[in-house]
Amino acid sequence: MNLIIDIGNTSVKLAVFLGADIQEFVRLKTLHAKDIETIKKRFPDLQYSILSTVSDINKDVIPFLTGNFKYFVCLDTSTPLPIENLYKTKETLGKDRIAAAVGANNIFLNRNVLVIDAGTALTMDFISSDNRFVGGNISPGLNMRFKALHHFTKNLPLLSETDIFDQLGDSTENAIISGVQQGMIFEIDGYINHLKLKYPDLTIILTGGDSNFFEKNLKNSIFVNPDLTLVGLNRILIHNVEQL
């Protein structure tokens, strides 16, 4: 069994995998060794673990993982991947982006896939049918756009996502909501339609905290997988274990 740990900017996600299936999922604000120990007691067959982090971690975590698992991987640019990474600045590539790309490739092997991660930032990454991570685009996410309008102006209010919005806002609040939300919808659909001109067989997979909102509003047919990053990290761990 595998323990997958994904430490993001706002939360910690832990998942226990048996093969390709998630047996348990836990979300925490911070991670300590005792949290891992609690999970390991519930799942004594846990032998392998991978950690991906974009922030500082408590000092007791890595020593515990190293000392209590048969094999442990801390994801970095030197970690072997099951896909070829063509990104020129690998040291600046977000671990969540490459993990999601591996997850998408694992689900849709030998397919042209666009991964859309709608979270704090909006990232759109392309994996080719010959199993290569080509690259993608980064722009502000939904909440970041709302906050930017409020922060960089004197009079615009701070608003948030809503499922009810018109094509043309009839008030300043409605204009902001329509502009931010429809702007992102048009942006995403535009990228998809542009790529489909070159790759008519393009498969689109959506993940991230705002995936439910965009699933309901995008015109293109998409697959939604909120656990895509965890799936990718599990695949990277399996790939490394297979090379032992």
C-alpha positions in Angstrom: 0.0 0.0 0.0 1.1 3.6 -0.7 0.8 6.8 1.3 0.6 9.9 -0.9 1.2 13.3 0.7 0.5 16.5 -1.1 1.3 19.7 0.8 -0.1 22.7 -1.0 -0.3 26.4 -0.2 -3.5 26.1 1.8 -3.9 22.5 3.0 -2.3 19.1 3.3 -3.9 16.1 1.5 -3.1 12.5 2.4 -4.3 9.5 0.5 -3.8 5.8 1.1 -3.7 3.9 -2.2 -4.1 0.2 -2.8 -3.0 -0.2 -6.4 -4.8 2.5 -8.3 -7.6 2.9 -5.8 -7.9 5.4 -2.9 -8.7 3.6 0.4 -8.7 6.7 2.6 -8.4 10.5 2.2 -7.5 13.0 4.8 -7.2 16.8 4.6 -5.3 18.7 7.2 -4.1 22.3 7.8 -0.6 21.2 8.8 1.3 17.9 8.9 3.1 16.3 11.8 4.7 12.9 12.1 2.0 11.9 14.6 -0.6 12.4 11.8 1.3 9.9 9.6 1.7 7.6 12.5 -2.1 7.5 13.1 -2.7 6.6 9.5 0.0 3.9 9.5 -1.6 2.3 12.6 -4.9 2.0 10.7 -3.1 0.7 7.6 -0.2 -1.5 8.8 0.5 -2.7 5.2 1.7 0.8 4.2 5.2 0.3 2.9 5.8 3.1 0.3 5.3 6.8 0.4 5.8 9.9 -1.7 5.8 13.6 -0.5 5.2 16.6 -2.7 5.4 20.0 -1.0 5.4 23.6 -2.2 5.9 25.0 1.3 7.9 24.4 4.5 7.2 21.3 6.5 7.6 20.4 10.1 11.1 18.9 10.9 9.7 15.6 12.2 7.9 14.6 9.0 10.8 13.5 6.6 12.7 11.6 9.4 9.5 9.7 10.2 8.8 8.8 6.6 12.4 7.7 6.0 12.5 5.6 9.1 9.1 4.0 9.0 8.5 3.2 5.3 10.3 0.6 3.2 10.7 3.2 0.5 10.2 7.0 0.5 10.3 9.5 -2.3 10.5 13.3 -1.8 9.4 14.6 -5.2 12.0 17.0 -6.9 13.4 17.6 -10.3 15.7 14.5 -10.1 12.8 12.1 -9.4 12.3 9.7 -12.3 9.0 10.1 -14.1 6.9 7.7 -16.2 6.6 10.5 -18.9 9.2 12.6 -20.7 9.4 16.1 -19.4 10.1 18.7 -22.1 9.8 21.7 -19.9 12.9 24.0 -20.3 12.9 25.2 -16.7 12.2 22.1 -14.8 13.3 23.6 -11.5 10.5 26.1 -11.7 7.8 23.7 -12.8 5.1 23.3 -10.1 5.1 19.8 -8.6 1.3 19.9 -8.7 1.4 20.5 -12.5 3.8 17.6 -13.3 1.9 15.3 -10.9 -1.4 16.1 -12.5 0.1 15.6 -16.0 1.4 12.2 -14.9 -2.1 11.4 -13.5 -3.8 12.4 -16.7 -1.3 10.3 -18.8 -1.9 7.4 -16.5 -5.7 7.6 -17.1 -5.5 8.4 -20.8 -2.3 6.6 -21.9 -1.1 7.4 -25.5 -3.7 10.2 -25.8 -3.4 13.9 -26.4 -4.6 15.3 -23.1 -5.1 18.9 -21.8 -5.1 19.1 -18.0 -7.0 22.1 -16.7 -6.3 22.8 -13.0 -8.7 25.4 -11.7 -7.4 26.3 -8.3 -5.6 29.3 -6.8 -4.1 29.7 -10.2 -5.5 28.4 -13.5 -3.1 26.1 -15.2 -3.6 24.4 -18.6 -1.0 21.7 -19.5 -0.7 19.5 -22.6 0.6 15.9 -22.6 1.1 14.5 -26.1 0.0 11.1 -27.3 3.7 10.0 -27.2 3.6 10.5 -23.5 5.5 13.8 -23.3 4.8 16.8 -21.0 5.0 19.6 -23.5 4.1 22.6 -21.3 1.2 24.9 -20.8 -0.1 28.2 -19.5 -0.6 29.9 -16.1 -3.0 32.7 -15.3 -4.9 33.9 -12.1 -7.5 31.7 -10.7 -11.2 32.6 -10.0 -10.7 34.0 -6.5 -7.5 35.6 -7.3 -9.2 37.6 -10.1 -12.0 38.8 -7.7 -9.3 39.8 -5.1 -7.2 41.6 -7.7 -10.1 43.8 -8.8 -10.8 44.8 -5.2 -7.2 45.2 -4.2 -6.0 47.3 -7.1 -9.0 49.7 -7.3 -10.5 52.1 -4.8 -14.2 51.4 -5.2 -14.8 47.9 -6.5 -16.1 45.5 -3.9 -14.6 42.1 -3.0 -16.9 39.4 -4.5 -16.8 35.7 -4.9 -18.0 32.9 -7.1 -21.7 32.4 -7.7 -23.6 30.0 -9.9 -26.1 32.6 -11.0 -24.8 35.3 -13.3 -25.9 37.1 -16.5 -24.1 37.6 -19.8 -24.2 41.4 -19.2 -24.2 42.7 -15.6 -26.9 45.3 -14.8 -25.0 46.5 -11.7 -21.4 47.0 -10.8 -21.4 43.8 -8.7 -23.1 41.8 -11.4 -20.6 43.2 -14.0 -17.7 42.1 -11.9 -19.2 38.6 -11.4 -20.0 38.3 -15.1 -16.6 39.7 -16.2 -14.5 37.4 -14.0 -16.5 34.2 -14.4 -17.3 34.5 -18.1 -13.8 35.8 -18.8 -12.4 32.5 -17.4 -15.0 30.4 -19.2 -14.2 32.0 -22.5 -10.4 31.7 -21.8 -10.6 28.0 -21.1 -13.0 27.2 -24.0 -10.7 29.3 -26.2 -7.6 27.3 -25.4 -9.5 24.1 -25.8 -10.9 25.1 -29.2 -7.5 26.3 -30.4 -5.8 23.0 -29.4 -8.5 21.0 -31.1 -7.6 22.6 -34.4 -4.3 20.8 -34.2 -5.4 17.8 -32.1 -9.0 16.9 -33.0 -8.9 13.9 -30.7 -8.0 16.0 -27.7 -9.1 14.7 -24.3 -9.8 17.3 -21.6 -9.5 16.6 -17.9 -10.5 19.1 -15.3 -9.3 19.2 -11.6 -8.8 21.7 -8.8 -10.9 23.4 -6.2 -13.1 25.3 -8.8 -13.6 22.3 -11.1 -17.2 21.8 -10.2 -18.0 25.4 -11.2 -16.3 25.1 -14.6 -17.7 21.6 -15.3 -21.2 23.1 -15.3 -20.3 26.1 -17.5 -17.8 25.0 -20.1 -19.2 24.2 -23.6 -16.6 21.5 -24.3 -16.9 17.9 -23.2 -14.6 17.2 -20.3 -13.7 14.6 -17.7 -13.5 15.7 -14.1 -11.1 14.2 -11.6 -10.6 16.1 -8.3 -7.9 13.6 -7.2 -5.8 13.9 -10.3 -2.7 15.2 -8.5 -2.9 12.4 -6.0 -3.3 9.8 -8.8 -0.2 11.2 -10.5 1.9 11.1 -7.3 0.8 7.5 -6.8 1.9 6.7 -10.3 5.2 8.4 -9.9 5.8 6.4 -6.6 4.9 3.1 -8.4 7.3 4.0 -11.2 10.1 4.5 -8.8 9.4 1.4 -6.8 9.4 -0.7 -10.0 13.0 0.5 -10.7 14.3 -0.8 -7.3 
